[in-house]
Amino acid sequence: DIDHIIITTGGSEAILFGFMSCLDGGDEVIIPEPFYANYNGFAVAAGVVVKPITSVIETSFALPPFEDFERAITSKTKAIVICNPNNPTGYLYSRQEMEVLKSIIIKHNLYLFADEAYREFCYEGTHFSAMQLQGVDDHVILMDTISKRYSACGGRIGALVTKNKNVLQTVLKFAQARLSPPSYAQILGEAAVDLPANYFEKTKAEYKLRRDTIVKRLNDIPGVFCPNPGGAFYAIAKLPIDDADIFCQWLLEDFSYNNRTIMLAPATGFYGTPGQGKNEVRLAYVLNAASINFAMDCLEKALEQYPGTTLYNAPNSTSVLEKTS
Amino acid sequence: DIDHIIITTGGSEAILFGFMSCLDGGDEVIIPEPFYANYNGFAVAAGVVVKPITSVIETSFALPPFEDFERAITSKTKAIVICNPNNPTGYLYSRQEMEVLKSIIIKHNLYLFADEAYREFCYEGTHFSAMQLQGVDDHVILMDTISKRYSACGGRIGALVTKNKNVLQTVLKFAQARLSPPSYAQILGEAAVDLPANYFEKTKAEYKLRRDTIVKRLNDIPGVFCPNPGGAFYAIAKLPIDDADIFCQWLLEDFSYNNRTIMLAPATGFYGTPGQGKNEVRLAYVLNAASINFAMDCLEKALEQYPGTTLYNAPNSTSVLEKTS
């Protein structure tokens, strides 16, 4: 229903307005980590404290168990934030996991902020939106954007969607104070909605090819593990390295293969818990399959040369020693 | 210098980022009233308390005297906010007034937020920018926008300008968290800078004509007083009415003249002090002179018919009694 939507300046502003409208200074929000790092910035702007709970690569970054949420909830907890499909993990929450979240937000009377910017990019099963949860209309705040859906991130057109009228009224006050989202991109957004129905089918098929390519190539590299992401266009891989921040910097400054290198995001920046993600990196598969293949060649060579490798002490180190000798 | 500028999503975001970067929750900012009402919204978002000090129509809304600032300053005061030329009063601060502000911000170690969105629209004398004040580089935060300058308010391209490097670094963090200002309008803004030099001369000449028209017409109406605004495209007029909010609503709902009416902004919304501005309205002279003349015909008739007139008790009521009898 159009009455439940407020257009925002990008999905970013939808997140910020959601936080500022629903939360007071000092309130806590629980976010499964690794999470989109900019949630930290919006939390700071809103005076809100982020409490991370850890999802792990071994379960493909599935929703942490009910008990982990229970342990993290305090009297100051006011909301849970999820991103589905997830940036940075690519994990697509199942309907069952969404129902678990529903039981938690009902039990503890919390808001559920659902960032569904990547909802059109699902490769396994279908997307189950937080808005489809029954009986929690006043709890659910959805954030969306044209940035990913239509590859229009410079447009800065997003939306906050909720059936909670009080929240909408408060969001509207913040919206009125900052005047309007950009007018040209509003026109662009309207036009984008009229794209032919097969636009997403073609886009999804292309991204699925890229995902299949990058995940297979990653798992073929000795010591590397990458779960198969169900959506979005990101993957997190575990690498045989000592420190992802140092490795990513080394790639840019000290490594080249055929005069090129690759840029990866160290996963550490996506965790709220210090020390987490030190041997993980996030990859964005926004290049075509040929470029991804070249990038994976690069990564393979880089891991053979990187001084901080941990592979020689790892169970499968023999294969690499053979390769490099 | 380009290193001192951060592009923002409209002047609105420049104000918000300025507040969030320089001020903590509970800090106080002093703003001469009447002031741009949206400062209230940005102050709420930043957790900042607005302390108004009153400028009066009798002095054309000149800067309140030094002593009024001194009285309003507490240990929590961290900044003064001015809009120059002013929305809603149209007042253009003189160099002398800017130097008074300089002495206050030095004495009390305050930031000076200078919203100069209307700096190209000056009809009397020249604009003296806060950035021209000597020796207060670390105090001055300038906010600007293409919205007024190039009549491009839907573009949402503004700027925060300061020589204070720490402030710039902090603003950049907020800027990075929300990604970017809208890309199409950035291109538009770049093109606008290349407009011919006489663009502003022509624009200013047109606005000066409108200002001269509206101010003369207003002061010709019995019981009405409007100081001559030196800049921007607003004027505040004192009307012979009981309540500006009721009058403005009555104009829209219960009055018409040749099947038209006028929409005015009650000045009450621009004051932070309750009860101020009850017989004042803000007029935006963004119509051409012919339309302004018709609007003034409307206002003249409306003031003759308005049930809440105070004119019959006013010193110059005789003239009106003659007119209406």
Contacts between the chains, C-beta under 8 A, distances in Angstrom:
chain1	res1	chain2	res2	distance
A	9	B	9	5.5
A	9	B	156	6.8
A	9	B	178	7.9
A	9	B	182	7.5
A	10	B	178	6.9
A	10	B	179	6.2
A	12	B	177	7.2
A	12	B	178	4.2
A	12	B	179	5.6
A	13	B	178	6.9
A	16	B	178	7.2
A	20	B	45	6.1
A	25	B	25	6.2
A	25	B	47	6.4
A	38	B	177	4.9
A	38	B	178	7.7
A	38	B	179	7.8
A	40	B	177	7.7
A	41	B	173	6.8
A	41	B	174	6.8
A	41	B	176	7.3
A	41	B	177	2.7
A	41	B	178	7.5
A	42	B	177	6.3
A	44	B	177	7.9
A	45	B	20	6.1
A	45	B	45	8.0
A	45	B	174	6.5
A	45	B	177	7.2
A	47	B	25	6.4
A	47	B	47	6.4
A	153	B	179	7.1
A	153	B	180	8.0
A	154	B	180	6.4
A	154	B	182	6.8
A	154	B	183	3.0
A	154	B	184	7.3
A	155	B	182	6.5
A	155	B	183	7.1
A	155	B	184	7.3
A	156	B	9	6.8
A	156	B	156	7.5
A	156	B	179	7.6
A	156	B	180	7.1
A	156	B	181	7.2
A	156	B	182	4.4
A	156	B	183	7.7
A	173	B	41	6.9
A	174	B	41	6.9
A	174	B	45	6.5
A	176	B	41	7.3
A	177	B	12	7.2
A	177	B	38	4.9
A	177	B	40	7.7
A	177	B	41	2.7
A	177	B	42	6.3
A	177	B	44	7.9
A	177	B	45	7.2
A	178	B	9	7.9
A	178	B	10	6.9
A	178	B	12	4.2
A	178	B	13	6.9
A	178	B	16	7.2
A	178	B	38	7.7
A	178	B	41	7.5
A	179	B	10	6.1
A	179	B	12	5.6
A	179	B	38	7.8
A	179	B	153	7.1
A	179	B	156	7.6
A	180	B	153	8.0
A	180	B	154	6.5
A	180	B	156	7.1
A	181	B	156	7.2
A	182	B	9	7.5
A	182	B	154	6.8
A	182	B	155	6.5
A	182	B	156	4.4
A	182	B	182	3.6
A	182	B	184	7.1
A	182	B	185	5.6
A	183	B	154	3.0
A	183	B	155	7.1
A	183	B	156	7.7
A	184	B	154	7.2
A	184	B	155	7.3
A	184	B	182	7.1
A	184	B	184	4.4
A	184	B	185	6.2
A	184	B	188	7.6
A	185	B	182	5.5
A	185	B	184	6.2
A	188	B	184	7.6
